């Protein structure tokens, strides 16, 4: 009966879009304006694409999930980064798209924590990983618990997406350019009343009294034994004490320490061989910004490639979380150049993942945990260098009230560099070390409170639409995976 209903729905949808094709064909525009033609071409492609997508939505569920997080990737960051990447390719820039911006399904995501209008990464990522909104600073623990209070916190642990995945027969992994113990990646596998308890000596006294382990210990001695298959990122300073423990637990496991180790690491393709988990730690702290990275550290794109290779070694479904962490760190420094380069690298990594996987079985989601106070304004001309000073349509530098130039990009708040009223100050705005000006002087730039974007493609992607609460991402992923998990249990 269900198969009959699905077939009928597919027939009706195809009939509808076939009629739409006929209408479009019978009303070809006579207007030869290039923008008019561009709009018409876009519509034709959208209609054809929708035929395939509608069939996919009705006939399949996701086998695999790849969730990309651009930490601090506000909508303004997307706009500026697409222009930056386009201009790097010799275009004017505005017409360019980041790869994931061409995904067919989008949504807006509300980011507040239960106790803060402007959120932090621990609370936002915990919402995405557990389906429960919580307090700022908490790692996958419910909002009933107070931050930094270990006593009784275990009863409020919320199961994470990766823990759920392992229980339901999926392989799991996390990739980040931050420390692996940092808030966003930690929320995928750990539970802590305080995001700051990364290493054994970072914890507050009551963590010792009531037995809350450090996030580093949870990664190596709880998450991996409980089924985590892969973790790649930075943070050697927090994990040094646990390498021996990892080796003792997993004689067949892999510890990777630099780019060479990663690129030379061969994924085991023999399904009869039980390869151990993979722990790659490529820096003492956070990994370098992409504009500063040397050959000792792999890029996000390289880590993405190797992670997907690892999970494709057999037919087992998987859940993989990949974070571009340093967009956030560059914004906190008021440094647009590095933030945009990190976002462009994320886009390239998403494109690679898209090319390596099949639309029929892999749901790819790209979103952010929160925004920043990053702004873009000033009426610059079309094609104006995105990192440059604002110039009008006559190519004249636009001056502020004090008689000096200003950049198109800036921050509503942040560390004040001091307005240097000298023309030469604005001659190097495209330098990676240039810091944009700020409106309100603070010790560091803060997060923003506005919504962030979500882009998705693959089975179940159509469920992402409209304005969503951040914790609903978790529930939507489970829905997309539900049939896949059931099938896996049947096979086992």
GIPEJO-V41595 format. One record per backbone hydrogen bond with DSSP energy under -0.5 kcal/mol. CO is the residue of the C=O (numbers start at 1). NH is the residue of the N-H. Records with the same first field share a line. If there is no record, write none. Layout:
BEGIN
CO=NH  NH
END
This chain:
BEGIN
1=5
2=6
3=7
4=8
5=9
6=10
7=11
8=12
9=13
10=14
11=15
12=16
13=17
14=18
15=19
16=20
17=21
18=22
19=23
20=24
21=25
22=26
23=27
24=27
25=28
33=37
34=38
35=39
36=40
37=41
38=42
39=43
40=44
41=45
42=46
43=47
44=48
45=49
46=50
47=51
48=52
49=53
50=54
51=55
52=56
53=57
54=58
55=59
56=60
64=363
65=320
66=68  365
67=322
68=70  367
69=71  324
70=73  369
71=328
72=74
74=78
75=79
76=80
77=81
78=82
79=83
80=84
81=85
82=86
83=87
84=88
85=89
86=89  91
87=90
93=96
98=101
99=102
100=103
105=456
107=454
108=468
109=452
110=470
113=116
116=113
117=119
120=124
121=125
122=126
123=127
124=128
125=129
126=130  132
127=131
129=161
133=143
134=114
135=138
137=195
138=140
139=192
140=158
142=145
146=149
148=150
150=153
152=155
153=156
154=157
156=142
160=164
161=165
162=166
163=167
164=168
165=170
166=169
171=319
172=229  230
173=321
174=232
175=323
177=287
178=234
179=182
182=186
183=187
185=188
186=189  190
188=162
192=139
193=148
194=197
196=198
197=215
198=216
199=202
204=207  208
205=208  209
206=210
207=211  212
211=213
214=218
215=219
216=220
217=221
218=222  223
219=224
222=226
223=228
224=227
229=278
230=174
231=280
232=176
233=282
234=180
235=238  239
236=240
239=242
240=243
242=246
243=247
244=248
245=249
246=250
250=253
252=276
254=256  279
256=281
258=262
259=263
260=264
261=265
262=265
265=267
269=271
270=273
272=274
273=275
277=254
278=231  280
279=256  281
280=233
283=235  236
284=237
285=235
289=292  293
294=297
296=259
299=303
300=304
301=305
302=306
303=307
304=308
305=309
306=310
307=311
308=312
310=313
311=314
317=171
318=65
319=173
320=67
321=175
322=69
323=177  325
324=71  327
325=328  329
326=330
327=331
328=332
329=333
330=335
331=334
332=445
334=336  436
335=339
336=340
337=341
338=342
339=343
340=344
341=345
342=346
343=347
344=348
345=349
346=350
347=351
348=352
349=353
350=354
351=355
352=356
353=357
358=361  362
359=459
361=63  64  363
362=364
363=66
364=457
365=68
366=455
367=70
371=448
373=412
375=410
381=384
385=388
388=408
390=398
391=381
392=395
396=392
398=406
400=403
404=400
406=390
408=377
410=375
411=439
412=440
414=442
418=420
419=421
420=422
422=425  426
423=426
424=427
425=428
426=429
428=431
431=434
434=436
437=411
440=414
446=373
448=371
452=109
453=368
454=107
455=366
456=105
457=364
458=461
460=463
461=464
463=465
466=108  468
468=110
469=472
470=473
471=474  475
472=476
473=477
474=478
475=479
476=480
477=481
478=482
480=62
481=485
482=486
483=487
484=488
485=489
486=490
487=491
488=492
END
